[in-house]
Amino acid sequence: MGIGCWSYGGGDYWGDQAQSDVDAVANTALDAGIVFFDTAVGYNEGRSEQSLGIALKHRRQEALIGTKTGDTNPATLPDQLEGSLRRLQTDYIDLYMIHWPNPKYPVDEVFDALSQLKTEGKIRAIGVCNFGCQQLSEMIAIGAQIETNQLCYNLLSRAIELEIVPLCQQHQIGILAYMPLLQGILADRFKTLEEIPPQQSRFRHFRPDREMSRHDEAGAEAELWQTLEQIRQICREKDLPMSRLAIAWVMAKSAVSCVLVGTRNTAELAQNLEAVNYAMPADLVKKLDQLTLPLLHRLGGNADYFWATRTT
């Protein structure tokens, strides 16, 4: 498990975030053997990186830090990296990632710029995020050494299984799974569809007329809620919190190298550690696979759950 740091630094999307809680999460996670922390320049306008840098200042050598570019312009990548290094109070990034594909810049020029930063010792490994088969294939074709692909993956969002996972496995690209709880929906926080706030109902699972929606598809709200009810029933039968079940299911998938869980305080960390320590039986994994399959078929193989066409 890795720590998702989107909320750190505070911002409009997740609200306030106390630095004392970030410090406590970082230290408790490291003490528990969790070493990977995932942030981005785009998280709260760089404040997430800054907050994480403060939290890890005295234990940097124990941690692995992943952060992401805000823009893939080869000419500005060195300056972008320098900004991240400064905010994170470090002189190297363990995993530097392209946050979203951008066809504006030639992939060979982008990778050459990243490779130069790696040669200089400022990056230890290069990764991508939200890359579908087409975009991955373009990188593979130029011989780019891509270590990881960070992708949305959870019981309600399984599109990557159809084509992206096999391609990543073929080329030994590790998968970092983000949103294992689909931003709280799989933590059983909402008792009706209408209770789900705009931030969490902007995905392609929902109608396009939702407040923050950026897609034009019909959604799959009926199938989504039916699937959630079935998962709830299993949780009652097994006497397990839904969040533990959802995280453990992702962790049980052999293609996944690391599950990134947003963790705002040590109470949430303690709950998440329960999922790490829970070995899900193979028959339960299979049962959850089967009951979530209709939703996968309904939403299809597009792994971008924010837009209709971006990740192809």
N, C-alpha and C positions, 0 to 999 in steps of 0.2 A: 504494500500500500504506500502511496505517496500522498503528500499534503497539498491540496488545491488551495491556492492563496488569492483567489479573485477578490474576496471581500477585504483583504488587508489594506490598510490605509484609509478605508472608508470611502463611500461614494454614493451616488444617487441610486444605483441598482440594488445594492445590499444594505445600504444605510451605514450608520456609524460602526466603527470597529476599534475597540480599545487596544492600544499598543501593548498594554500589560497582558491582555489575553493572547496576543500574537507571540509575545515573549514566552509565555507559559506553555503554549502549544508547541513551539519550536523545541524548547528544552525537554518537555515531557516526551515528545515524539522521538527525539534523538536518544533519550534514555531507554526507550522501548525498542530501539533498533530500527525505527523508521527514519530514513536518511534523505529521501528525495522530496524536494519542495518545488512546486510548479507555479511560476508567475509569468507576467508579460508586461511589456511597456504599456500596453493598452488597458491594463487593469487599473482603473481609477487614476488615469493620466500619470502613470508612473509611481503613484503612491504605494502600490502593492510592493513593487521592487524595493522602494525605500524602507517600508515597514519591515519587510523580510530581512533586509540588510542589517537593520538595527537588531533584530531578534537573533540573527546568526553571527553577529560580530565577533563574539568570543569563542564560537565553536565552528568556525567556517570549515576547518579541515575535516570535520566529522560529517559534513553535509554534502549532498549533491544538489546543485541548483540548476533548474531548467528555466529559461526565459525565452521570450519570443519577440521577433521583430515587429515593428509597426508598419514597415514598408519594405518592399523588396528591391527598391532602387539600388543597383550595385554601387552607384557613386556615393550614396549616403549611408550604406551599411556600416562602414567603419565608425562614423560619427554616432550612429544609433547604438552600436555596441558600446562605445565609450560612455554614453549616457547611462546605459544599463549597469556597466561596471561601477560607475560612480555612485549610482543610487544603491546598489547592492553592497557597496564597500568591499569589493573584491577585485582581484586582478585577472581573474579568469572565470569563464562560464563553463560548467560541466556539459550542458546540453543546450545549444543555441538553435532555436527552431523558427521556421517560417510559419507565421500564425495562420495565414490564409493564402491559398494560391492566388497569384496575380499574373494574368497573361500579358500584362503591359510590358514586362521585361523578359528578354530571352533567358531561358533557364540556364544555359551554359555560362552566361555572364554573371548571373546571380550566384551560381555554385562556385565559379572561379573566385568571386569576392569572398564568399564564406570560407573557401579552402585557404585563401591567403590569411584570413584571420586565424584559422586553425594552425597554419604553419608558424604564425607569430606566437602561438601559445596562448592566445586569448580565448580560444574555444577548444574544448577537448573533444566534442562530438557534435555532429550536425544532424538535426531532425526536421521533420515537417509536421504540420497539423492540418487536418481536414482535407487531405489529398485523396482524391478518388483514383480509380485505375488509370484514367487518361493522364492525369497530372503526374502520378507516380511513374508511369511508363515513359514519359518524357524525361524525367530525371534519370531513370535507369538507363535509357538509351544513350545518354552522354557519359555514362560511367560514374555518376555521382555516388559517393559513399554516404548513403542515408542510413542512420542507425535506427530511427524510430519514426512512427507516424502516430500522432495523437488524434484520437477519434472519439466521437460520441458513441457510447455503447452501454446499453442497459436492457433490462427485460422488456421494455416497451419500445426500444430503438435498436433493432438488430440488423439493420441494412448492411452493415459492413461484412456480415458473414457470407453474403452471396458471392461477391467478387473480390473485394478489397483484402479480406483476410487471406484467401489463397495466394494472392499476388505478393502480399507482404511475407508470408511464410516461404514462398518460393525463393525470395531474394533476401531472406534472413533479416527482415526489417521488423523490429520489435513494435508492439502495439501498446500505447499508453491510452487506457480507457478513461475518458472523462465523463462526468455527469452520470455516475452509476445509479444515482437516486433521482435522475431527471429533475434536478433542482427542487427536491422535496416531495415530488409527487409520489415517489416510491418509498418515502418515509412515512406514508399514511397520515399526512398532515391535513388532508382535505376530505370532507365527508360528502361533498357534492361537487360536480363539475363547476358550478357557478361560484364556489368558494375560491377557486384557484385564481390567484392574482394575475394581472396582465403580463408580468414578466415571465411567469411559468406557463402561460397559456398562449404564447406566441409561436409555439412549435407547430410543425405540419400535422401533428396529431389533432389539432383543433381547427375550428372554422376560420376562414380567412377574414371574417369581419371582427375578430377579436381585436382589442384596442391596440396592441403592439405587434400585431401580425405583419409579416413581410413576405407572405407567400399568397398564391392565388388558387391553392388546391382546396378540395372540398373538406379535407380533414377526415378524421375517423373517431369522432367523439363517442359514438355508441360502442364501437369495438374496444376503444380505450377503457371505458368505464366497466364494461363487461369483464375485460381482462383483469382490471384492478380488483374487482369483486372476487374473482376466482383466486387471485393471489392472497387476498384477505382471508379467504376460507382456509387456504393451506396454512397461513400463519396461525390461525386459531387452532387448527388441528395439531400443529407442531409446537404450539406455544412459543412462537418466535416473533420478535419484532420484525415488521416488514423491512426496515432498513438493513437489519442484519442479513435477512434472506436475500435481499437485492444485491448487496455488496458481495456476499459470499458466492452468489451465482456467477457474477463476473469474474471473481477470483478463481473460480473452478475451471474457467476456460483456458486451455493450454496455450492458445495463441496470444493471450494477454500477458505482457511483461510486467505491467504495473497498473494498478487501479488508483486513480486520482480522486480523492474524496475531499470536498470542501470542508474545512474544519476550523470553526471560529473560536472555540474555547476548549478547555480540557474536559469538560463534561461531554461534549460531542466527540472528542478524541477517545474517551473511555468507551463510548458506545461503538465507535468504529473499530476499536481494537477487539471488541467482542466478535465482530464479523471476521477479522483476520484469524482469530483463534478457533473459528467454527469451521470444521471440515464438512462440507456439504456432501451427503451420500449421493452416489451416482444415480440412484433411482429418482431422487428428488430433483436433481439437475435435469434429467430426462423429462420428468413430469412438467417442470416449468418450461422447458423447451417446447413441449407439445401445446400447452395451453396458451403460450404467447405467439405461436406460429400464425394464427389467423390475422393478428394485428400486423405482423411482419409482411404477410402477403398483401394486406390492404394498403399499407404505406409504400411497399415496393423497395427497390434496391438503391434509391437515392439516399446516401448517408448524410446529406446536409439536411438537418431537421429545422433549420432556420429559414432558408430560402428554398425555392422549388428547383433550382437548376445549378447551384454553385458547385457542389462536389460531385463530379462525374468521373 
